[in-house]
């Protein structure tokens, strides 16, 4: 067999293997992920698997507000498990867990999974998002579940930009700036009190009466 034919055969074999690998991944639990890049953090302990775990901060470094932890928790066991807490080892940072219903525990059903982050899903929120967390860093996290116990993982920290924008935390509302006159809402160069006085004077003038300052027209008998 010539060298060109051998190279063609090797290339075809590699393509078949690549397609087979992708098909195998799509058939399993991985097909239900957050659609985040597959190189995000994942680990397994017992019946619990954590996948695509990410810490998403505010889009700008100077923006204050919460951060969120996103990802998917799989339960391959025969018993439901409750996500009791998520901790940042070595840091006194609280993570607020909320179920998809808005109240109650975050339960990972037997043979099923739970999504963290995104509209309509359970959430894990760090109220002080910039406290001890840096974009681009690898942040250690400890998930505690009712039966499995602690599951440790290191998650990427990324800002809520590009793809991560829709999974990111709520942004702090922008603060309105006062007007040039120093009074919010007042037109620049015109005090609000002067405008109000002018409006009041105009509305107080009786109908049919000459306006103040207008010269009265003299009338002559017989004309």
Helices and strands as residue ranges (DSSP letters): H 3-27, G 29-32, E 41-45, E 48-57, E 67-75, E 81-87, E 96-98, E 106-108, E 113-116, E 123-126, E 138-145, E 149-159, G 162-167, H 192-204
